[in-house]
Amino acid sequence: MSRKASSPKQRQQRPRRGSNKRDRDLEFLETALENNVVAIHAGPDKKKWTKHDLKNIKPITPRQEDFFHAFFEGKQILAHGSAGTGKTMVALYLAMSEVIKKEQSKLIIVRSAVQSRDIGFMPGDLDEKMAYYEMPYRDIMGDLFGKPTTYDNMKEQGVIQFMITSYVRGLTWDDAIVVVDEVQNMTFHEINSIITRLGKNTRIILIGDFVQTDLNKRSSDKTGIHDLIKVAKNMRKFEVVEFNKDDIVRSELVKSWIEACEDMRVL
């Protein structure tokens, strides 16, 4: 008697296993592996940020307006001057407005090296030590996007990267906006090391206030911000925005304090 041919549907079915424990375990393992492959292939859901998530910020002082204009003209920017003038807030806002529009793929924040030289004395591993210096940016990003977890979410997805100057050597940054904060606490050698990392489709914003330098405490170090200002003013690609006490927006107390210190020449 001839055997009846099996249907295509029957041929696609997995061969029936026996009822013993070994067969049941193999079948369970195969099913688990199939489900795991699907999960890995699908990957985690990623948050997509749009211009509607970003708070609309407008310049409120003359120098902030200069900052905005220079940025939208495509200039590299050095913003320096009095504390409390909104330099870092404006820099992060402008940078994220470009990242959201996909003009650049990520924001790289580079912090001054003075604190990093003392970082080994702080408790915890490297990430825990670094987290202390990320606090200002975490707060600003939470304010700009209305969610306190924004900074950490963006960092986890690679939209934001944070590093100290000790780790920039040998890198090339393509398709990014680099915000260099506390530049007054860097030597000119360190500033040069950062600027020479810039690759294709990458822009830089440097922020500092030479009055607040911590390098004066170290006889072996000299702030590079004065030389940076000279070089930047001699380059067409750079716009130097000099903030002063009239641009202070943090609070009236901060403004009056800085005015009094300048009058007494203690700053």
C-alpha positions as a printed NumPy array, in Angstrom:
array([[ 0.   ,  0.   ,  0.   ],
       [ 1.413,  3.403, -0.883],
       [ 1.912,  5.987,  1.915],
       [-0.256,  9.087,  1.676],
       [ 1.799, 12.221,  1.028],
       [ 1.817, 14.759,  3.852],
       [ 0.409, 18.236,  3.303],
       [ 2.699, 21.343,  3.282],
       [ 1.152, 22.396,  6.578],
       [ 2.046, 19.078,  8.133],
       [ 5.61 , 19.258,  6.82 ],
       [ 6.168, 22.667,  8.455],
       [ 5.138, 21.478, 11.892],
       [ 7.858, 20.649, 14.404],
       [ 8.332, 16.902, 14.817],
       [ 6.386, 15.603, 17.733],
       [ 8.585, 14.812, 20.718],
       [ 8.102, 12.074, 23.187],
       [ 6.579, 12.501, 26.581],
       [ 9.792, 11.98 , 28.533],
       [11.372, 14.77 , 30.568],
       [14.318, 15.244, 28.191],
       [12.044, 15.934, 25.216],
       [ 9.902, 18.315, 27.241],
       [13.004, 20.216, 28.39 ],
       [14.318, 20.517, 24.829],
       [10.969, 21.812, 23.592],
       [10.835, 24.373, 26.407],
       [14.385, 25.517, 25.629],
       [13.654, 25.931, 21.916],
       [10.55 , 28.006, 22.682],
       [12.451, 30.181, 25.155],
       [15.258, 30.793, 22.671],
       [12.792, 31.753, 19.942],
       [11.068, 34.248, 22.244],
       [14.418, 35.65 , 23.373],
       [15.564, 36.182, 19.784],
       [12.387, 38.12 , 19.072],
       [12.893, 40.247, 22.173],
       [16.527, 41.013, 21.346],
       [15.712, 41.768, 17.726],
       [12.902, 44.153, 18.678],
       [15.073, 46.004, 21.195],
       [13.883, 48.454, 23.856],
       [11.534, 51.3  , 22.986],
       [13.391, 54.583, 22.559],
       [12.053, 57.967, 23.5  ],
       [11.858, 60.42 , 20.615],
       [12.159, 64.062, 21.582],
       [10.662, 66.794, 19.405],
       [10.581, 70.582, 19.444],
       [ 7.29 , 70.345, 21.328],
       [ 9.07 , 68.756, 24.296],
       [11.621, 71.584, 24.54 ],
       [10.641, 74.727, 26.405],
       [10.688, 77.823, 24.207],
       [13.459, 80.106, 25.48 ],
       [13.969, 83.645, 24.238],
       [16.917, 85.957, 24.973],
       [16.217, 88.406, 27.787],
       [19.416, 90.467, 27.811],
       [21.474, 92.099, 25.017],
       [24.334, 89.613, 25.338],
       [21.966, 86.641, 25.34 ],
       [20.52 , 88.04 , 22.12 ],
       [24.035, 88.231, 20.669],
       [24.518, 84.6  , 21.745],
       [21.36 , 83.502, 19.886],
       [22.24 , 85.431, 16.73 ],
       [25.781, 84.071, 16.606],
       [24.558, 80.523, 17.041],
       [21.942, 80.699, 14.301],
       [24.518, 82.284, 12.009],
       [26.494, 79.056, 12.37 ],
       [29.388, 80.518, 14.386],
       [31.548, 78.723, 16.919],
       [30.989, 80.568, 20.196],
       [32.998, 81.65 , 23.208],
       [30.66 , 83.072, 25.859],
       [32.428, 84.464, 28.91 ],
       [31.779, 86.896, 31.703],
       [29.806, 87.416, 34.886],
       [28.205, 84.581, 36.809],
       [24.431, 84.273, 36.751],
       [24.008, 85.526, 33.183],
       [22.441, 82.321, 31.812],
       [25.398, 81.259, 29.669],
       [25.093, 77.528, 30.357],
       [21.299, 77.512, 30.135],
       [21.362, 79.266, 26.762],
       [24.139, 76.995, 25.477],
       [22.248, 73.805, 26.352],
       [18.986, 75.162, 24.97 ],
       [20.531, 76.12 , 21.633],
       [22.451, 72.853, 21.429],
       [19.362, 70.734, 22.086],
       [17.298, 72.74 , 19.586],
       [19.766, 71.618, 16.916],
       [19.972, 68.011, 18.137],
       [16.176, 67.711, 18.077],
       [16.113, 69.036, 14.514],
       [18.703, 66.343, 13.669],
       [21.271, 68.92 , 12.549],
       [23.633, 67.075, 14.9  ],
       [23.101, 63.666, 16.463],
       [24.304, 64.337, 20.003],
       [25.369, 66.826, 22.645],
       [28.777, 66.348, 24.268],
       [29.359, 68.208, 27.543],
       [32.983, 68.614, 28.612],
       [33.695, 69.851, 32.114],
       [36.814, 71.517, 33.436],
       [39.749, 69.413, 34.592],
       [40.415, 71.062, 37.97 ],
       [37.758, 69.005, 39.708],
       [38.868, 65.881, 37.851],
       [42.352, 66.209, 39.324],
       [40.762, 65.854, 42.75 ],
       [38.232, 63.247, 41.637],
       [40.266, 60.358, 42.999],
       [39.741, 61.596, 46.542],
       [35.952, 61.398, 46.26 ],
       [34.083, 58.263, 47.391],
       [32.532, 55.827, 44.946],
       [33.39 , 54.501, 41.499],
       [34.054, 56.727, 38.469],
       [30.378, 57.052, 37.515],
       [29.456, 58.083, 41.061],
       [32.259, 60.636, 41.13 ],
       [31.288, 62.042, 37.744],
       [27.614, 62.306, 38.74 ],
       [28.461, 65.124, 41.153],
       [29.719, 67.306, 38.289],
       [26.732, 66.464, 36.1  ],
       [24.219, 67.893, 38.569],
       [23.962, 71.385, 36.991],
       [23.25 , 69.92 , 33.549],
       [20.749, 67.432, 34.942],
       [18.854, 70.331, 36.544],
       [18.963, 72.496, 33.408],
       [17.78 , 69.684, 31.138],
       [14.968, 68.916, 33.565],
       [13.917, 72.553, 33.377],
       [14.172, 72.729, 29.578],
       [12.117, 69.568, 29.021],
       [ 9.896, 69.654, 32.096],
       [11.01 , 66.225, 33.356],
       [13.756, 65.629, 35.94 ],
       [14.737, 62.339, 34.274],
       [15.43 , 63.883, 30.851],
       [19.205, 64.135, 31.264],
       [19.598, 60.537, 32.404],
       [17.249, 59.254, 29.684],
       [19.15 , 61.114, 26.979],
       [22.478, 59.954, 28.354],
       [21.295, 56.338, 28.389],
       [20.297, 56.6  , 24.722],
       [23.524, 58.344, 23.687],
       [21.899, 61.691, 22.899],
       [24.028, 63.282, 25.646],
       [27.593, 62.358, 26.533],
       [29.493, 63.779, 29.513],
       [33.242, 63.68 , 30.008],
       [36.097, 65.412, 31.755],
       [39.163, 66.684, 29.938],
       [41.294, 63.768, 31.12 ],
       [39.53 , 61.457, 28.649],
       [39.346, 63.501, 25.432],
       [42.802, 62.793, 24.032],
       [42.744, 60.764, 20.822],
       [38.995, 61.145, 20.234],
       [37.286, 62.58 , 17.155],
       [33.809, 64.062, 17.535],
       [31.719, 63.973, 14.382],
       [28.131, 65.161, 13.973],
       [27.9  , 66.717, 17.438],
       [27.553, 69.933, 19.396],
       [30.225, 70.236, 22.081],
       [29.556, 72.456, 25.098],
       [32.705, 73.118, 27.133],
       [31.832, 74.473, 30.571],
       [34.043, 76.107, 33.23 ],
       [36.679, 76.785, 30.593],
       [38.45 , 79.179, 32.968],
       [39.573, 76.088, 34.905],
       [41.473, 74.692, 31.927],
       [44.986, 75.391, 30.791],
       [45.422, 76.468, 27.187],
       [46.893, 73.041, 26.466],
       [43.659, 71.421, 27.652],
       [41.542, 73.851, 25.629],
       [43.634, 73.082, 22.561],
       [43.191, 69.341, 23.159],
       [39.409, 69.791, 23.172],
       [39.114, 72.03 , 20.107],
       [41.321, 69.725, 18.053],
       [38.868, 66.862, 18.691],
       [36.208, 68.512, 16.506],
       [35.374, 66.535, 13.373],
       [32.84 , 66.796, 10.566],
       [29.534, 68.601, 11.152],
       [30.546, 69.483, 14.717],
       [30.191, 72.811, 16.503],
       [31.534, 74.072, 19.803],
       [30.362, 76.45 , 22.519],
       [32.889, 77.384, 25.213],
       [31.67 , 78.942, 28.455],
       [33.667, 80.543, 31.217],
       [34.394, 83.416, 33.56 ],
       [38.047, 84.186, 34.266],
       [37.086, 85.801, 37.599],
       [36.021, 82.372, 38.898],
       [39.115, 80.386, 37.951],
       [40.368, 77.815, 40.444],
       [43.745, 77.481, 38.74 ],
       [45.157, 80.364, 40.759],
       [45.312, 77.936, 43.667],
       [47.91 , 75.868, 41.837],
       [51.277, 77.432, 41.074],
       [51.934, 74.908, 38.291],
       [48.746, 75.777, 36.38 ],
       [47.685, 78.878, 34.509],
       [44.221, 79.477, 33.114],
       [44.078, 79.414, 29.338],
       [40.95 , 81.524, 28.985],
       [42.837, 84.768, 28.283],
       [44.758, 83.2  , 25.397],
       [41.547, 81.537, 24.215],
       [39.83 , 84.931, 24.018],
       [42.73 , 86.367, 22.001],
       [42.758, 83.473, 19.536],
       [38.96 , 83.327, 19.163],
       [38.763, 87.064, 18.446],
       [41.269, 86.538, 15.647],
       [39.137, 83.843, 13.937],
       [36.232, 84.576, 11.606],
       [34.567, 81.299, 12.519],
       [34.3  , 82.354, 16.178],
       [31.991, 84.816, 17.859],
       [33.095, 86.08 , 21.275],
       [30.187, 87.164, 23.493],
       [31.274, 89.068, 26.591],
       [28.693, 89.073, 29.383],
       [28.766, 91.665, 32.161],
       [26.874, 92.497, 35.35 ],
       [24.015, 94.07 , 33.371],
       [23.227, 90.616, 31.965],
       [22.797, 88.895, 35.34 ],
       [19.429, 87.149, 35.49 ],
       [19.886, 84.625, 38.307],
       [18.615, 86.951, 41.04 ],
       [18.799, 90.538, 42.229],
       [20.954, 89.422, 45.153],
       [23.56 , 87.901, 42.844],
       [23.564, 91.039, 40.719],
       [23.986, 93.372, 43.684],
       [26.678, 91.111, 45.171],
       [28.772, 91.121, 42.013],
       [28.336, 94.873, 41.591],
       [29.494, 95.441, 45.181],
       [32.489, 93.11 , 44.725],
       [33.504, 94.904, 41.542],
       [33.159, 98.285, 43.24 ],
       [35.344, 97.087, 46.128],
       [37.717, 95.406, 43.633],
       [37.654, 92.114, 45.496],
       [36.885, 90.103, 42.361]])
